[in-house]
Amino acid sequence: MNFQQLRAIREAVRQGYNLTTAADALHTSQPGVSRQIRELEEELGIEIFVRAGKRLTGLTAPGAAVLPIVEKLLLEADNLKRVGENYASAEAGTLTIAATHSQARYALPSAVRDFRAAYPQVVLHMHQGSPVQVARMLLDGSADIGVATEALAQYGELVALPCYRWTHTIVVPPAHALARVAPGAVTLAQLAEHPIITYETGYTGRGHIDEAFARAGLVPQVVLSAMDADVIKTYVELGLGVGIVAAIAYDDERDRHLHAIDARHLFAANMTRLAVRRGSLLRDYTYRFIETFASPLTRAVVEQALRSEPGTSFEI
């Protein structure tokens, strides 16, 4: 048994049982992946995968029992490597952050700036994606830290810690009718009279927007949805509709061609969470970055959370 065999098993599952893409991900050949899988199956005396001819189509019952053990062994191998790296070079290495666009664009920059000043020898990699993609990057080990509003707390394999609460803001051109409504007086019914431009489903608190309209018995006219607040604001400036964005995405100076309306009385507050993979060993500088981004998340708090049972809820 060797790590190449274990990685072949894991990657075959991750790639939907497609050995060609698994081989590409492992930088090897498809016959090589097949051989590694067969050799491990022969050593264990079981078939890990269901086959249709030469194609893999799923996991057998023994394979379903083997997979979490394979995942754990590979995770511990990564942890062992990190222990060595931490002691050999405590202030040098790489840190990979996966985040949604809103977090990468508006919430993370100051933390990245301060962290880079403290750890100039750490190379930062930033990946952007949907909340589900952020979670998957954490689960497959391609990211060390994930930051998103949606989805992260839904995975038992992740420890998702609360960072900060935020609300939505309505943005309109200065001459728009809603711009003349008194602060705090805009209603959902008034909003529903206009075409709306906001986030795609599953992004940046969109669920709370939909829930508010549904509770009021209203069907909003969502004419355009996007992942990116800057895209939403661009189309609002063009007069295509009323925008609903995260409050952190609006800046008086940068967005001087728009008028902002506080919408906290209309939509429930949202929670941005920072997640790490349960069972992973974090480098010292990773703890430093987490605390730089969210000061309540000290090393002691994060370590306690990592020791917690799956399903434990964390709130601020």
Phi and psi in degrees as GROMACS dihedral restraints (atoms count N, CA, C in turn):
[ dihedral_restraints ]
;  ai    aj    ak    al  type     phi  dphi    fc
    3     4     5     6     1  -144.4    20    10
    4     5     6     7     1   170.2    20    10
    6     7     8     9     1   -68.6    20    10
    7     8     9    10     1   -28.7    20    10
    9    10    11    12     1   -61.4    20    10
   10    11    12    13     1   -39.5    20    10
   12    13    14    15     1   -65.9    20    10
   13    14    15    16     1   -43.2    20    10
   15    16    17    18     1   -64.2    20    10
   16    17    18    19     1   -41.7    20    10
   18    19    20    21     1   -65.7    20    10
   19    20    21    22     1   -35.1    20    10
   21    22    23    24     1   -63.9    20    10
   22    23    24    25     1   -41.5    20    10
   24    25    26    27     1   -62.4    20    10
   25    26    27    28     1   -50.7    20    10
   27    28    29    30     1   -62.1    20    10
   28    29    30    31     1   -44.0    20    10
   30    31    32    33     1   -71.0    20    10
   31    32    33    34     1   -33.5    20    10
   33    34    35    36     1   -60.8    20    10
   34    35    36    37     1   -39.6    20    10
   36    37    38    39     1   -69.5    20    10
   37    38    39    40     1   -45.5    20    10
   39    40    41    42     1   -60.3    20    10
   40    41    42    43     1   -33.1    20    10
   42    43    44    45     1   -92.8    20    10
   43    44    45    46     1    20.6    20    10
   45    46    47    48     1    66.2    20    10
   46    47    48    49     1    31.8    20    10
   48    49    50    51     1    70.0    20    10
   49    50    51    52     1    18.4    20    10
   51    52    53    54     1   -93.7    20    10
   52    53    54    55     1   108.5    20    10
   54    55    56    57     1   -72.4    20    10
   55    56    57    58     1   -25.1    20    10
   57    58    59    60     1   -66.7    20    10
   58    59    60    61     1   -48.2    20    10
   60    61    62    63     1   -71.5    20    10
   61    62    63    64     1   -30.9    20    10
   63    64    65    66     1   -63.1    20    10
   64    65    66    67     1   -42.7    20    10
   66    67    68    69     1   -64.1    20    10
   67    68    69    70     1   -40.4    20    10
   69    70    71    72     1   -61.1    20    10
   70    71    72    73     1   -43.1    20    10
   72    73    74    75     1   -65.2    20    10
   73    74    75    76     1   -30.4    20    10
   75    76    77    78     1   -94.8    20    10
   76    77    78    79     1     0.6    20    10
   78    79    80    81     1    57.7    20    10
   79    80    81    82     1    46.1    20    10
   81    82    83    84     1  -142.3    20    10
   82    83    84    85     1  -168.0    20    10
   84    85    86    87     1   -99.6    20    10
   85    86    87    88     1   156.0    20    10
   87    88    89    90     1   -61.6    20    10
   88    89    90    91     1   -42.9    20    10
   90    91    92    93     1   -61.6    20    10
   91    92    93    94     1   -33.4    20    10
   93    94    95    96     1   -64.7    20    10
   94    95    96    97     1   -41.7    20    10
   96    97    98    99     1   -63.8    20    10
   97    98    99   100     1   -45.0    20    10
   99   100   101   102     1   -58.7    20    10
  100   101   102   103     1   -42.4    20    10
  102   103   104   105     1   -63.9    20    10
  103   104   105   106     1   -43.3    20    10
  105   106   107   108     1   -60.3    20    10
  106   107   108   109     1   -42.8    20    10
  108   109   110   111     1   -64.6    20    10
  109   110   111   112     1   -46.3    20    10
  111   112   113   114     1   -62.1    20    10
  112   113   114   115     1   -41.5    20    10
  114   115   116   117     1   -63.7    20    10
  115   116   117   118     1   -39.5    20    10
  117   118   119   120     1   -69.8    20    10
  118   119   120   121     1   -41.1    20    10
  120   121   122   123     1   -59.3    20    10
  121   122   123   124     1   -42.4    20    10
  123   124   125   126     1   -65.6    20    10
  124   125   126   127     1   -39.5    20    10
  126   127   128   129     1   -65.9    20    10
  127   128   129   130     1   -39.0    20    10
  129   130   131   132     1   -83.4    20    10
  130   131   132   133     1   -18.2    20    10
  132   133   134   135     1    75.9    20    10
  133   134   135   136     1    26.6    20    10
  135   136   137   138     1  -140.2    20    10
  136   137   138   139     1   164.0    20    10
  138   139   140   141     1   -99.3    20    10
  139   140   141   142     1   123.6    20    10
  141   142   143   144     1   -84.2    20    10
  142   143   144   145     1   -33.5    20    10
  144   145   146   147     1  -115.2    20    10
  145   146   147   148     1   146.1    20    10
  147   148   149   150     1   -79.0    20    10
  148   149   150   151     1   137.1    20    10
  150   151   152   153     1  -123.7    20    10
  151   152   153   154     1   146.5    20    10
  153   154   155   156     1  -122.9    20    10
  154   155   156   157     1    96.4    20    10
  156   157   158   159     1    69.0    20    10
  157   158   159   160     1  -123.6    20    10
  159   160   161   162     1   -94.4    20    10
  160   161   162   163     1    -3.5    20    10
  162   163   164   165     1   -87.1    20    10
  163   164   165   166     1   141.4    20    10
  165   166   167   168     1   -86.8    20    10
  166   167   168   169     1   135.6    20    10
  168   169   170   171     1  -123.0    20    10
  169   170   171   172     1    -8.3    20    10
  171   172   173   174     1   170.5    20    10
  172   173   174   175     1  -175.1    20    10
  174   175   176   177     1   -96.7    20    10
  175   176   177   178     1   141.2    20    10
  177   178   179   180     1   -76.2    20    10
  178   179   180   181     1   173.1    20    10
  180   181   182   183     1   -60.3    20    10
  181   182   183   184     1   -45.5    20    10
  183   184   185   186     1   -62.6    20    10
  184   185   186   187     1   -36.4    20    10
  186   187   188   189     1   -62.6    20    10
  187   188   189   190     1   -38.8    20    10
  189   190   191   192     1   -64.3    20    10
  190   191   192   193     1   -30.7    20    10
  192   193   194   195     1   -77.5    20    10
  193   194   195   196     1   -31.7    20    10
  195   196   197   198     1   -74.7    20    10
  196   197   198   199     1   -38.3    20    10
  198   199   200   201     1   -54.6    20    10
  199   200   201   202     1   -49.6    20    10
  201   202   203   204     1   -62.8    20    10
  202   203   204   205     1   -28.4    20    10
  204   205   206   207     1   -70.6    20    10
  205   206   207   208     1   -41.6    20    10
  207   208   209   210     1   -59.5    20    10
  208   209   210   211     1   -46.2    20    10
  210   211   212   213     1   -59.1    20    10
  211   212   213   214     1   -43.3    20    10
  213   214   215   216     1   -66.7    20    10
  214   215   216   217     1   -41.9    20    10
  216   217   218   219     1   -62.2    20    10
  217   218   219   220     1   -42.9    20    10
  219   220   221   222     1   -69.7    20    10
  220   221   222   223     1   -35.6    20    10
  222   223   224   225     1   -63.9    20    10
  223   224   225   226     1   -43.5    20    10
  225   226   227   228     1   -68.0    20    10
  226   227   228   229     1   -31.7    20    10
  228   229   230   231     1   -64.5    20    10
  229   230   231   232     1   -41.7    20    10
  231   232   233   234     1   -62.9    20    10
  232   233   234   235     1   -40.8    20    10
  234   235   236   237     1   -62.7    20    10
  235   236   237   238     1   -40.6    20    10
  237   238   239   240     1   -61.2    20    10
  238   239   240   241     1   -41.2    20    10
  240   241   242   243     1   -62.5    20    10
  241   242   243   244     1   -41.1    20    10
  243   244   245   246     1   -67.3    20    10
  244   245   246   247     1   -34.3    20    10
  246   247   248   249     1   -58.6    20    10
  247   248   249   250     1   -47.9    20    10
  249   250   251   252     1   -60.6    20    10
  250   251   252   253     1   -44.9    20    10
  252   253   254   255     1   -63.4    20    10
  253   254   255   256     1   -38.2    20    10
  255   256   257   258     1   -65.0    20    10
  256   257   258   259     1   -39.5    20    10
  258   259   260   261     1   -83.5    20    10
  259   260   261   262     1   -29.9    20    10
  261   262   263   264     1   -75.0    20    10
  262   263   264   265     1   -37.3    20    10
  264   265   266   267     1  -152.6    20    10
  265   266   267   268     1    86.1    20    10
  267   268   269   270     1   -65.0    20    10
  268   269   270   271     1   -27.7    20    10
  270   271   272   273     1  -113.0    20    10
  271   272   273   274     1    18.7    20    10
  273   274   275   276     1  -134.9    20    10
  274   275   276   277     1   149.9    20    10
  276   277   278   279     1   151.4    20    10
  277   278   279   280     1  -156.0    20    10
  279   280   281   282     1  -128.4    20    10
  280   281   282   283     1   151.3    20    10
  282   283   284   285     1  -137.6    20    10
  283   284   285   286     1   121.5    20    10
  285   286   287   288     1  -109.6    20    10
  286   287   288   289     1   123.5    20    10
  288   289   290   291     1  -114.6    20    10
  289   290   291   292     1   129.3    20    10
  291   292   293   294     1  -108.6    20    10
  292   293   294   295     1   132.4    20    10
  294   295   296   297     1  -151.5    20    10
  295   296   297   298     1   157.1    20    10
  297   298   299   300     1   -72.8    20    10
  298   299   300   301     1   165.8    20    10
  300   301   302   303     1   -59.1    20    10
  301   302   303   304     1   -44.8    20    10
  303   304   305   306     1   -60.0    20    10
  304   305   306   307     1   -42.0    20    10
  306   307   308   309     1   -68.6    20    10
  307   308   309   310     1   -44.6    20    10
  309   310   311   312     1   -65.3    20    10
  310   311   312   313     1   -35.9    20    10
  312   313   314   315     1   -82.9    20    10
  313   314   315   316     1   -37.3    20    10
  315   316   317   318     1  -116.6    20    10
  316   317   318   319     1   -33.0    20    10
  318   319   320   321     1   -96.0    20    10
  319   320   321   322     1   -34.1    20    10
  321   322   323   324     1   -87.7    20    10
  322   323   324   325     1   -24.9    20    10
  324   325   326   327     1   -53.2    20    10
  325   326   327   328     1   -44.0    20    10
  327   328   329   330     1   -67.2    20    10
  328   329   330   331     1   -36.7    20    10
  330   331   332   333     1   -66.7    20    10
  331   332   333   334     1   -40.9    20    10
  333   334   335   336     1   -62.8    20    10
  334   335   336   337     1   -43.9    20    10
  336   337   338   339     1   -59.5    20    10
  337   338   339   340     1   -48.7    20    10
  339   340   341   342     1   -67.5    20    10
  340   341   342   343     1   -38.1    20    10
  342   343   344   345     1   -65.9    20    10
  343   344   345   346     1   -43.0    20    10
  345   346   347   348     1   -61.9    20    10
  346   347   348   349     1   -35.1    20    10
  348   349   350   351     1   -65.9    20    10
  349   350   351   352     1   -36.2    20    10
  351   352   353   354     1   -82.1    20    10
  352   353   354   355     1   -31.1    20    10
  354   355   356   357     1  -130.8    20    10
  355   356   357   358     1    71.2    20    10
  357   358   359   360     1   -65.7    20    10
  358   359   360   361     1   -18.3    20    10
  360   361   362   363     1   -90.7    20    10
  361   362   363   364     1    -1.2    20    10
  363   364   365   366     1   -92.1    20    10
  364   365   366   367     1   126.0    20    10
  366   367   368   369     1   -88.4    20    10
  367   368   369   370     1   123.1    20    10
  369   370   371   372     1   -96.8    20    10
  370   371   372   373     1   134.2    20    10
  372   373   374   375     1  -117.6    20    10
  373   374   375   376     1   131.3    20    10
  375   376   377   378     1  -117.3    20    10
  376   377   378   379     1   121.0    20    10
  378   379   380   381     1  -113.3    20    10
  379   380   381   382     1   137.5    20    10
  381   382   383   384     1  -111.6    20    10
  382   383   384   385     1   147.9    20    10
  384   385   386   387     1  -172.9    20    10
  385   386   387   388     1  -177.5    20    10
  387   388   389   390     1   -71.3    20    10
  388   389   390   391     1   164.9    20    10
  390   391   392   393     1   -55.0    20    10
  391   392   393   394     1   -40.0    20    10
  393   394   395   396     1   -66.8    20    10
  394   395   396   397     1   -40.1    20    10
  396   397   398   399     1   -65.1    20    10
  397   398   399   400     1   -38.0    20    10
  399   400   401   402     1   -59.8    20    10
  400   401   402   403     1   -45.9    20    10
  402   403   404   405     1   -61.1    20    10
  403   404   405   406     1   -42.3    20    10
  405   406   407   408     1   -66.9    20    10
  406   407   408   409     1   -35.8    20    10
  408   409   410   411     1   -64.3    20    10
  409   410   411   412     1   -35.9    20    10
  411   412   413   414     1   -68.0    20    10
  412   413   414   415     1   -44.3    20    10
  414   415   416   417     1   -67.0    20    10
  415   416   417   418     1   -34.7    20    10
  417   418   419   420     1   -92.2    20    10
  418   419   420   421     1     5.3    20    10
  420   421   422   423     1    82.6    20    10
  421   422   423   424     1     7.7    20    10
  423   424   425   426     1   -86.7    20    10
  424   425   426   427     1    -4.3    20    10
  426   427   428   429     1  -138.1    20    10
  427   428   429   430     1   147.2    20    10
  429   430   431   432     1   -91.2    20    10
  430   431   432   433     1   -36.1    20    10
  432   433   434   435     1  -131.9    20    10
  433   434   435   436     1   140.1    20    10
  435   436   437   438     1  -123.1    20    10
  436   437   438   439     1   140.7    20    10
  438   439   440   441     1  -131.9    20    10
  439   440   441   442     1   121.5    20    10
  441   442   443   444     1  -163.3    20    10
  442   443   444   445     1   165.4    20    10
  444   445   446   447     1   -91.7    20    10
  445   446   447   448     1   -44.2    20    10
  447   448   449   450     1   -95.2    20    10
  448   449   450   451     1   161.6    20    10
  450   451   452   453     1    77.0    20    10
  451   452   453   454     1   -38.5    20    10
  453   454   455   456     1   -59.4    20    10
  454   455   456   457     1   -36.4    20    10
  456   457   458   459     1   -75.3    20    10
  457   458   459   460     1    -4.1    20    10
  459   460   461   462     1   -88.6    20    10
  460   461   462   463     1    -4.2    20    10
  462   463   464   465     1  -108.8    20    10
  463   464   465   466     1   118.7    20    10
  465   466   467   468     1   -65.9    20    10
  466   467   468   469     1   -22.2    20    10
  468   469   470   471     1   -79.3    20    10
  469   470   471   472     1    -6.1    20    10
  471   472   473   474     1  -112.5    20    10
  472   473   474   475     1   149.0    20    10
  474   475   476   477     1  -101.1    20    10
  475   476   477   478     1   111.3    20    10
  477   478   479   480     1  -109.2    20    10
  478   479   480   481     1   112.6    20    10
  480   481   482   483     1  -105.4    20    10
  481   482   483   484     1   138.0    20    10
  483   484   485   486     1   -70.4    20    10
  484   485   486   487     1   137.7    20    10
  486   487   488   489     1  -110.3    20    10
  487   488   489   490     1   -56.9    20    10
  489   490   491   492     1  -160.1    20    10
  490   491   492   493     1   154.3    20    10
  492   493   494   495     1   -95.8    20    10
  493   494   495   496     1   148.5    20    10
  495   496   497   498     1  -147.7    20    10
  496   497   498   499     1   163.3    20    10
  498   499   500   501     1  -124.3    20    10
  499   500   501   502     1   174.9    20    10
  501   502   503   504     1   -96.4    20    10
  502   503   504   505     1   157.6    20    10
  504   505   506   507     1  -128.9    20    10
  505   506   507   508     1   140.3    20    10
  507   508   509   510     1   -91.1    20    10
  508   509   510   511     1   135.4    20    10
  510   511   512   513     1  -123.8    20    10
  511   512   513   514     1   134.9    20    10
  513   514   515   516     1  -142.1    20    10
  514   515   516   517     1   160.4    20    10
  516   517   518   519     1   -62.2    20    10
  517   518   519   520     1   149.2    20    10
  519   520   521   522     1   -55.7    20    10
  520   521   522   523     1   -28.8    20    10
  522   523   524   525     1   -89.1    20    10
  523   524   525   526     1     2.6    20    10
  525   526   527   528     1   -68.5    20    10
  526   527   528   529     1   150.8    20    10
  528   529   530   531     1   -59.0    20    10
  529   530   531   532     1   -37.2    20    10
  531   532   533   534     1   -68.0    20    10
  532   533   534   535     1   -22.2    20    10
  534   535   536   537     1   -67.6    20    10
  535   536   537   538     1   -17.7    20    10
  537   538   539   540     1   -94.3    20    10
  538   539   540   541     1    -3.7    20    10
  540   541   542   543     1   -77.3    20    10
  541   542   543   544     1   141.7    20    10
  543   544   545   546     1   -59.7    20    10
  544   545   546   547     1   145.8    20    10
  546   547   548   549     1   -53.8    20    10
  547   548   549   550     1   133.6    20    10
  549   550   551   552     1    78.6    20    10
  550   551   552   553     1     2.4    20    10
  552   553   554   555     1  -105.3    20    10
  553   554   555   556     1    -7.4    20    10
  555   556   557   558     1   -64.9    20    10
  556   557   558   559     1   135.9    20    10
  558   559   560   561     1  -111.3    20    10
  559   560   561   562     1   162.5    20    10
  561   562   563   564     1   -62.9    20    10
  562   563   564   565     1   -35.5    20    10
  564   565   566   567     1   -62.4    20    10
  565   566   567   568     1   -40.7    20    10
  567   568   569   570     1   -65.3    20    10
  568   569   570   571     1   -41.2    20    10
  570   571   572   573     1   -61.4    20    10
  571   572   573   574     1   -42.5    20    10
  573   574   575   576     1   -64.6    20    10
  574   575   576   577     1   -14.5    20    10
  576   577   578   579     1   -77.1    20    10
  577   578   579   580     1   -11.2    20    10
  579   580   581   582     1  -117.8    20    10
  580   581   582   583     1   152.8    20    10
  582   583   584   585     1   -64.1    20    10
  583   584   585   586     1   141.7    20    10
  585   586   587   588     1  -118.4    20    10
  586   587   588   589     1   140.0    20    10
  588   589   590   591     1  -120.6    20    10
  589   590   591   592     1   121.0    20    10
  591   592   593   594     1  -153.6    20    10
  592   593   594   595     1  -166.0    20    10
  594   595   596   597     1   -75.1    20    10
  595   596   597   598     1   156.5    20    10
  597   598   599   600     1   -67.1    20    10
  598   599   600   601     1   156.4    20    10
  600   601   602   603     1   -56.7    20    10
  601   602   603   604     1   133.5    20    10
  603   604   605   606     1    90.9    20    10
  604   605   606   607     1     0.2    20    10
  606   607   608   609     1  -118.3    20    10
  607   608   609   610     1   139.9    20    10
  609   610   611   612     1    45.2    20    10
  610   611   612   613     1    51.6    20    10
  612   613   614   615     1    74.8    20    10
  613   614   615   616     1    15.9    20    10
  615   616   617   618     1   -58.6    20    10
  616   617   618   619     1   -33.9    20    10
  618   619   620   621     1   -58.1    20    10
  619   620   621   622     1   -40.0    20    10
  621   622   623   624     1   -69.2    20    10
  622   623   624   625     1   -31.6    20    10
  624   625   626   627     1   -65.9    20    10
  625   626   627   628     1   -49.2    20    10
  627   628   629   630     1   -62.4    20    10
  628   629   630   631     1   -40.8    20    10
  630   631   632   633     1   -63.4    20    10
  631   632   633   634     1   -39.4    20    10
  633   634   635   636     1   -64.0    20    10
  634   635   636   637     1   -46.2    20    10
  636   637   638   639     1   -64.1    20    10
  637   638   639   640     1   -41.3    20    10
  639   640   641   642     1   -62.6    20    10
  640   641   642   643     1   -41.9    20    10
  642   643   644   645     1   -62.6    20    10
  643   644   645   646     1   -32.9    20    10
  645   646   647   648     1   -84.0    20    10
  646   647   648   649     1    -0.5    20    10
  648   649   650   651     1    71.2    20    10
  649   650   651   652     1    27.5    20    10
  651   652   653   654     1  -114.2    20    10
  652   653   654   655     1   148.9    20    10
  654   655   656   657     1  -115.1    20    10
  655   656   657   658     1   106.4    20    10
  657   658   659   660     1   -70.8    20    10
  658   659   660   661     1   149.8    20    10
  660   661   662   663     1   -90.7    20    10
  661   662   663   664     1    79.4    20    10
  663   664   665   666     1   -79.0    20    10
  664   665   666   667     1   105.9    20    10
  666   667   668   669     1   -93.9    20    10
  667   668   669   670     1   -17.0    20    10
  669   670   671   672     1  -156.1    20    10
  670   671   672   673     1   136.4    20    10
  672   673   674   675     1  -130.3    20    10
  673   674   675   676     1   147.8    20    10
  675   676   677   678     1  -150.2    20    10
  676   677   678   679     1   162.4    20    10
  678   679   680   681     1   -82.9    20    10
  679   680   681   682     1   -20.3    20    10
  681   682   683   684     1  -114.0    20    10
  682   683   684   685     1   123.5    20    10
  684   685   686   687     1   -62.0    20    10
  685   686   687   688     1   -33.3    20    10
  687   688   689   690     1   -63.9    20    10
  688   689   690   691     1   -35.9    20    10
  690   691   692   693     1   -66.4    20    10
  691   692   693   694     1   -43.8    20    10
  693   694   695   696     1   -58.8    20    10
  694   695   696   697     1   -47.4    20    10
  696   697   698   699     1   -65.6    20    10
  697   698   699   700     1   -34.5    20    10
  699   700   701   702     1   -60.2    20    10
  700   701   702   703     1   -43.9    20    10
  702   703   704   705     1   -77.1    20    10
  703   704   705   706     1   -24.9    20    10
  705   706   707   708     1   -66.6    20    10
  706   707   708   709     1   -42.7    20    10
  708   709   710   711     1   -59.6    20    10
  709   710   711   712     1   -31.1    20    10
  711   712   713   714     1   -78.8    20    10
  712   713   714   715     1    -2.9    20    10
  714   715   716   717     1    82.1    20    10
  715   716   717   718     1    20.1    20    10
  717   718   719   720     1   -83.6    20    10
  718   719   720   721     1   -11.9    20    10
  720   721   722   723     1   168.5    20    10
  721   722   723   724     1  -177.3    20    10
  723   724   725   726     1   -92.5    20    10
  724   725   726   727     1   130.0    20    10
  726   727   728   729     1   -94.1    20    10
  727   728   729   730     1   144.3    20    10
  729   730   731   732     1  -124.8    20    10
  730   731   732   733     1   114.3    20    10
  732   733   734   735     1  -131.2    20    10
  733   734   735   736     1   167.5    20    10
  735   736   737   738     1   -64.2    20    10
  736   737   738   739     1   140.7    20    10
  738   739   740   741     1   -57.9    20    10
  739   740   741   742     1   -34.3    20    10
  741   742   743   744     1   -68.3    20    10
  742   743   744   745     1   -15.0    20    10
  744   745   746   747     1   -85.1    20    10
  745   746   747   748     1    -3.2    20    10
  747   748   749   750     1  -108.4    20    10
  748   749   750   751     1   131.5    20    10
  750   751   752   753     1  -130.6    20    10
  751   752   753   754     1   126.6    20    10
  753   754   755   756     1   -54.5    20    10
  754   755   756   757     1   -42.6    20    10
  756   757   758   759     1   -75.6    20    10
  757   758   759   760     1   -49.3    20    10
  759   760   761   762     1   -66.7    20    10
  760   761   762   763     1   -34.9    20    10
  762   763   764   765     1  -108.3    20    10
  763   764   765   766     1    40.8    20    10
  765   766   767   768     1   -66.2    20    10
  766   767   768   769     1   -13.3    20    10
  768   769   770   771     1   -87.7    20    10
  769   770   771   772     1     4.5    20    10
  771   772   773   774     1  -124.3    20    10
  772   773   774   775     1   160.1    20    10
  774   775   776   777     1  -113.9    20    10
  775   776   777   778     1   130.1    20    10
  777   778   779   780     1  -101.0    20    10
  778   779   780   781     1   140.9    20    10
  780   781   782   783     1  -127.8    20    10
  781   782   783   784     1   119.8    20    10
  783   784   785   786     1   -60.9    20    10
  784   785   786   787     1   129.3    20    10
  786   787   788   789     1  -116.9    20    10
  787   788   789   790     1    18.4    20    10
  789   790   791   792     1   -64.9    20    10
  790   791   792   793     1   -22.9    20    10
  792   793   794   795     1   -80.5    20    10
  793   794   795   796     1    -9.9    20    10
  795   796   797   798     1  -101.6    20    10
  796   797   798   799     1   -37.5    20    10
  798   799   800   801     1  -123.3    20    10
  799   800   801   802     1   143.1    20    10
  801   802   803   804     1   -61.6    20    10
  802   803   804   805     1   150.6    20    10
  804   805   806   807     1   -67.8    20    10
  805   806   807   808     1   153.8    20    10
  807   808   809   810     1  -113.7    20    10
  808   809   810   811     1   155.9    20    10
  810   811   812   813     1  -118.6    20    10
  811   812   813   814     1   121.8    20    10
  813   814   815   816     1   -86.1    20    10
  814   815   816   817     1   134.6    20    10
  816   817   818   819     1  -122.1    20    10
  817   818   819   820     1   150.1    20    10
  819   820   821   822     1  -110.5    20    10
  820   821   822   823     1   131.1    20    10
  822   823   824   825     1  -125.8    20    10
  823   824   825   826     1   148.5    20    10
  825   826   827   828     1  -132.7    20    10
  826   827   828   829     1   161.0    20    10
  828   829   830   831     1   -75.8    20    10
  829   830   831   832     1   131.4    20    10
  831   832   833   834     1   -60.5    20    10
  832   833   834   835     1   133.7    20    10
  834   835   836   837     1    90.3    20    10
  835   836   837   838     1    -8.0    20    10
  837   838   839   840     1   -81.2    20    10
  838   839   840   841     1   148.0    20    10
  840   841   842   843     1   -95.5    20    10
  841   842   843   844     1   124.8    20    10
  843   844   845   846     1   -97.5    20    10
  844   845   846   847     1   139.6    20    10
  846   847   848   849     1   -65.7    20    10
  847   848   849   850     1   156.1    20    10
  849   850   851   852     1   -55.9    20    10
  850   851   852   853     1   -42.0    20    10
  852   853   854   855     1   -71.1    20    10
  853   854   855   856     1   -20.7    20    10
  855   856   857   858     1   -68.1    20    10
  856   857   858   859     1   -42.0    20    10
  858   859   860   861     1   -60.4    20    10
  859   860   861   862     1   -38.6    20    10
  861   862   863   864     1   -64.5    20    10
  862   863   864   865     1   -41.9    20    10
  864   865   866   867     1   -63.5    20    10
  865   866   867   868     1   -43.3    20    10
  867   868   869   870     1   -58.4    20    10
  868   869   870   871     1   -45.4    20    10
  870   871   872   873     1   -69.9    20    10
  871   872   873   874     1   -31.9    20    10
  873   874   875   876     1   -64.1    20    10
  874   875   876   877     1   -38.9    20    10
  876   877   878   879     1   -75.6    20    10
  877   878   879   880     1   -42.1    20    10
  879   880   881   882     1  -137.1    20    10
  880   881   882   883     1    97.2    20    10
  882   883   884   885     1   -55.8    20    10
  883   884   885   886     1   -30.6    20    10
  885   886   887   888     1   -67.6    20    10
  886   887   888   889     1   -18.0    20    10
  888   889   890   891     1   -88.3    20    10
  889   890   891   892     1    70.5    20    10
  891   892   893   894     1   -70.8    20    10
  892   893   894   895     1   168.1    20    10
  894   895   896   897     1   -57.8    20    10
  895   896   897   898     1   -42.0    20    10
  897   898   899   900     1   -61.4    20    10
  898   899   900   901     1   -41.1    20    10
  900   901   902   903     1   -64.7    20    10
  901   902   903   904     1   -45.4    20    10
  903   904   905   906     1   -66.4    20    10
  904   905   906   907     1   -42.9    20    10
  906   907   908   909     1   -62.9    20    10
  907   908   909   910     1   -39.4    20    10
  909   910   911   912     1   -63.6    20    10
  910   911   912   913     1   -41.0    20    10
  912   913   914   915     1   -64.5    20    10
  913   914   915   916     1   -38.6    20    10
  915   916   917   918     1   -65.3    20    10
  916   917   918   919     1   -25.6    20    10
  918   919   920   921     1   -86.6    20    10
  919   920   921   922     1    -7.3    20    10
  921   922   923   924     1   -73.3    20    10
  922   923   924   925     1   164.0    20    10
  924   925   926   927     1   -78.6    20    10
  925   926   927   928     1   147.6    20    10
  927   928   929   930     1   -55.3    20    10
  928   929   930   931     1   140.0    20    10
  930   931   932   933     1    95.0    20    10
  931   932   933   934     1    -9.3    20    10
  933   934   935   936     1   -65.4    20    10
  934   935   936   937     1   132.9    20    10
  936   937   938   939     1   -98.4    20    10
  937   938   939   940     1   137.9    20    10
  939   940   941   942     1  -120.7    20    10
  940   941   942   943     1   130.6    20    10
  942   943   944   945     1  -134.4    20    10
  943   944   945   946     1   162.4    20    10
